Amino acid sequence: VQFAESGGGLVEPGGSLKLSCEASGFPFSDYGVSWYRQGPGKEREQVAEISSDGRYRKYSDSVKGRFTITRDNDFNTAYLRMNSLKPEDTAVYFCYVRYQVSDWWGSGTQVTVSS
């Protein structure tokens, strides 16, 4: 299983970014996937998850109404659209899937929100 995350960067407060996570090595369209993040000095936390068919989505309270998770099963890719970014959103963002009783993580993409 491999994930290739991209789209991170430096953005000012109130700005937007869209993260991408291209997956390989497992039947992507059969599995729900999640985005997690880990900020400096903080524990890793789940921010959003999406079901295999994209119908079910769940968000943490800290990002609800600002972030949107989507997926395109034709391209084995999940996305995280982040609007109204805040300095506390600064973190490394990771893709995650539980596949064949194992946890699989991407290497992450850095998001920094600062003026």
Backbone as numpy.savetxt, mean C-alpha at the origin, in Angstrom:
# Nx Ny Nz CAx CAy CAz Cx Cy Cz
7.42 -15.45 -4.46 6.57 -14.25 -4.46 7.45 -13.01 -4.46
7.14 -12.09 -5.31 7.88 -10.82 -5.34 6.90 -9.67 -5.56
7.24 -8.54 -4.93 6.51 -7.31 -5.14 7.50 -6.23 -5.59
7.06 -5.39 -6.51 7.87 -4.24 -6.92 7.04 -2.99 -6.65
7.36 -2.33 -5.52 6.63 -1.12 -5.16 7.31 0.10 -5.78
6.50 1.07 -6.13 7.03 2.32 -6.70 6.05 3.45 -6.43
6.51 4.67 -6.70 5.64 5.83 -6.58 5.86 6.69 -5.36
6.74 6.25 -4.46 7.02 7.06 -3.29 7.85 8.28 -3.63
8.02 9.15 -2.64 8.81 10.35 -2.86 8.56 11.39 -1.79
9.03 12.60 -2.06 8.85 13.73 -1.14 7.69 14.58 -1.64
6.77 14.90 -0.74 5.60 15.69 -1.11 5.29 16.65 0.03
4.73 17.80 -0.31 4.37 18.77 0.71 3.05 18.38 1.38
2.83 18.81 2.62 1.54 18.56 3.28 0.38 19.03 2.41
-0.65 18.20 2.34 -1.79 18.48 1.49 -1.67 17.92 0.09
-0.50 17.41 -0.25 -0.27 16.87 -1.57 -0.76 15.44 -1.74
-0.50 14.89 -2.92 -0.97 13.55 -3.27 0.15 12.71 -3.88
0.03 11.42 -3.70 0.91 10.45 -4.35 0.09 9.22 -4.68
0.55 8.47 -5.69 -0.07 7.18 -5.99 1.01 6.12 -6.02
0.89 5.15 -5.13 1.84 4.05 -5.05 1.35 2.89 -5.91
2.29 2.16 -6.48 2.00 0.96 -7.25 2.74 -0.23 -6.67
2.14 -1.39 -6.80 2.74 -2.63 -6.32 2.49 -3.71 -7.34
3.51 -4.03 -8.13 3.38 -5.07 -9.14 3.82 -6.39 -8.53
2.96 -7.40 -8.60 3.21 -8.68 -7.94 3.53 -9.77 -8.95
4.29 -10.76 -8.49 4.58 -11.93 -9.31 4.84 -13.12 -8.39
4.72 -14.33 -8.95 5.06 -15.53 -8.20 3.91 -16.19 -7.49
2.70 -15.64 -7.64 1.52 -16.28 -7.06 0.32 -15.83 -7.89
-0.81 -16.53 -7.77 -1.99 -16.18 -8.56 -2.66 -14.93 -7.99
-2.19 -13.81 -8.43 -2.57 -12.51 -7.87 -4.09 -12.33 -7.80
-4.80 -12.70 -8.83 -6.24 -12.44 -8.88 -7.03 -13.29 -7.88
-6.39 -14.26 -7.23 -7.07 -15.13 -6.27 -6.88 -14.69 -4.83
-6.10 -13.64 -4.61 -5.73 -13.28 -3.24 -5.97 -11.80 -2.94
-6.45 -11.55 -1.73 -6.48 -10.19 -1.23 -5.07 -9.72 -0.93
-4.85 -8.44 -1.05 -3.55 -7.87 -0.73 -3.73 -6.64 0.14
-2.68 -6.25 0.81 -2.74 -5.12 1.73 -1.56 -4.19 1.51
-1.75 -2.95 1.93 -0.66 -2.00 2.10 -0.45 -1.80 3.60
0.80 -1.85 4.00 1.21 -1.53 5.36 2.18 -0.36 5.29
2.41 0.24 6.46 3.44 1.27 6.52 4.14 1.20 7.88
5.38 1.70 7.88 6.14 1.78 9.13 6.85 3.12 9.16
6.40 3.97 10.08 7.01 5.28 10.24 8.21 5.22 11.16
9.01 6.27 11.21 10.21 6.28 12.06 9.85 6.09 13.53
10.43 5.08 14.14 10.19 4.80 15.54 8.83 4.20 15.84
8.12 3.77 14.81 6.78 3.23 15.00 6.71 1.77 14.57
5.66 1.07 15.02 5.44 -0.29 14.57 4.79 -0.28 13.19
4.96 -1.39 12.49 4.32 -1.52 11.19 2.81 -1.63 11.39
2.05 -0.92 10.58 0.60 -0.93 10.70 -0.04 -1.12 9.32
-1.19 -1.81 9.33 -1.94 -1.97 8.09 -2.70 -0.68 7.82
-2.64 -0.18 6.59 -3.41 1.01 6.25 -4.59 0.70 5.35
-4.49 -0.34 4.51 -5.60 -0.66 3.62 -5.47 -2.10 3.14
-6.61 -2.72 2.86 -6.61 -4.04 2.24 -7.73 -4.10 1.23
-7.57 -4.99 0.26 -8.56 -5.14 -0.80 -8.71 -6.62 -1.11
-9.95 -7.04 -1.33 -10.23 -8.43 -1.64 -9.74 -8.79 -3.04
-9.77 -10.08 -3.33 -9.23 -10.56 -4.61 -9.95 -9.94 -5.81
-11.26 -9.71 -5.68 -12.01 -9.16 -6.80 -12.20 -7.64 -6.69
-11.64 -7.05 -5.66 -11.70 -5.60 -5.50 -12.98 -5.07 -4.91
-13.93 -5.94 -4.57 -15.22 -5.46 -4.09 -15.16 -5.03 -2.62
-14.31 -5.67 -1.85 -14.23 -5.36 -0.43 -12.95 -4.59 -0.16
-13.08 -3.47 0.54 -11.92 -2.66 0.91 -12.06 -2.24 2.37
-10.91 -2.17 3.01 -10.89 -1.79 4.43 -9.74 -0.82 4.64
-9.98 0.16 5.51 -8.95 1.18 5.76 -8.77 1.39 7.26
-7.57 1.78 7.65 -7.37 2.18 9.04 -8.04 3.53 9.26
-8.36 3.80 10.50 -9.02 5.07 10.82 -8.15 6.26 10.45
-6.85 6.09 10.53 -5.94 7.21 10.28 -5.91 7.65 8.82
-6.35 6.80 7.89 -6.28 7.16 6.47 -7.64 7.16 5.79
-8.67 6.73 6.51 -10.01 6.63 5.92 -10.45 7.99 5.38
-10.96 7.99 4.16 -11.40 9.23 3.52 -10.31 9.96 2.76
-9.06 9.56 2.96 -7.94 10.21 2.26 -7.23 9.26 1.31
-7.17 7.98 1.66 -6.48 6.99 0.84 -7.50 6.09 0.15
-7.13 5.61 -1.05 -7.98 4.68 -1.78 -7.12 3.55 -2.32
-7.50 2.31 -2.00 -6.81 1.14 -2.52 -7.59 0.58 -3.69
-6.88 0.25 -4.77 -7.50 -0.36 -5.94 -6.57 -1.45 -6.46
-7.04 -2.19 -7.43 -6.20 -3.22 -8.05 -6.61 -3.43 -9.49
-5.66 -3.89 -10.30 -5.92 -4.27 -11.68 -5.38 -5.68 -11.86
-6.27 -6.66 -11.86 -5.83 -8.05 -11.94 -5.25 -8.40 -13.30
-5.57 -7.62 -14.33 -4.98 -7.87 -15.65 -3.48 -7.56 -15.66
-3.06 -6.69 -14.74 -1.66 -6.28 -14.68 -0.98 -6.71 -13.39
-1.68 -7.55 -12.58 -1.11 -8.05 -11.31 -0.58 -6.90 -10.45
-1.34 -5.83 -10.39 -0.87 -4.64 -9.70 -1.93 -4.09 -8.75
-1.48 -3.71 -7.57 -2.31 -3.01 -6.60 -1.81 -1.58 -6.49
-2.74 -0.68 -6.13 -2.40 0.74 -6.06 -2.88 1.31 -4.73
-2.23 2.39 -4.32 -2.70 3.14 -3.15 -2.64 4.62 -3.51
-3.81 5.21 -3.70 -3.89 6.64 -3.98 -3.98 7.35 -2.64
-3.09 8.30 -2.40 -3.00 9.01 -1.12 -3.21 10.50 -1.36
-4.27 11.02 -0.81 -4.59 12.45 -0.92 -4.49 13.12 0.44
-4.44 14.45 0.42 -4.40 15.24 1.67 -3.35 14.71 2.62
-2.17 14.50 2.11 -1.11 13.89 2.91 -0.69 14.79 4.06
-0.34 14.14 5.17 0.06 14.81 6.39 1.48 14.39 6.77
2.19 15.20 7.54 3.53 14.77 7.97 3.53 13.41 8.67
2.47 13.10 9.39 2.42 11.80 10.09 2.21 10.62 9.14
1.98 10.88 7.86 1.93 9.80 6.88 3.32 9.38 6.42
4.33 10.11 6.85 5.71 9.77 6.49 6.04 8.37 6.98
6.46 7.51 6.06 6.72 6.10 6.39 7.25 5.38 5.16
7.72 4.17 5.40 7.97 3.25 4.30 6.70 2.43 4.12
6.22 2.37 2.89 4.98 1.67 2.56 5.30 0.34 1.88
4.63 -0.73 2.35 4.91 -2.09 1.91 3.66 -2.77 1.36
3.83 -3.61 0.36 2.79 -4.54 -0.07 2.90 -5.80 0.77
1.74 -6.47 0.94 1.72 -7.70 1.73 0.66 -8.65 1.17
1.01 -9.95 1.20 0.03 -10.99 0.92 0.34 -12.20 1.80
-0.69 -12.88 2.25 -0.51 -14.16 2.92 -0.81 -15.24 1.90
0.18 -16.02 1.54 0.08 -17.01 0.47 0.75 -18.29 0.93
0.02 -19.37 0.83 0.53 -20.69 1.24 1.12 -20.65 2.64
0.31 -20.19 3.56 0.60 -20.10 5.00 1.87 -19.33 5.31
2.32 -18.50 4.42 3.48 -17.64 4.67 3.12 -16.18 4.42
3.82 -15.30 5.13 3.66 -13.87 4.94 4.71 -13.38 3.96
4.27 -12.62 2.96 5.18 -12.12 1.93 5.10 -10.59 1.90
6.27 -9.96 1.93 6.36 -8.50 1.98 7.20 -7.98 0.82
6.83 -6.81 0.33 7.69 -6.12 -0.59 8.81 -5.43 0.16
9.74 -4.82 -0.57 10.87 -4.15 0.05 10.52 -2.73 0.49
9.40 -2.22 0.00 8.90 -0.93 0.46 9.30 0.24 -0.42
8.50 1.30 -0.29 8.81 2.56 -0.98 8.62 3.70 0.03
9.58 4.61 0.07 9.58 5.68 1.07 8.65 6.81 0.66
7.81 7.23 1.59 6.97 8.42 1.41 7.34 9.42 2.50
7.71 10.61 2.10 8.06 11.66 3.05 7.18 12.87 2.80
6.47 13.30 3.84 5.58 14.46 3.74 6.18 15.57 4.58
6.66 16.60 3.89 7.36 17.68 4.59 7.37 18.93 3.73
7.35 20.07 4.40 7.46 21.34 3.69 8.90 21.82 3.68
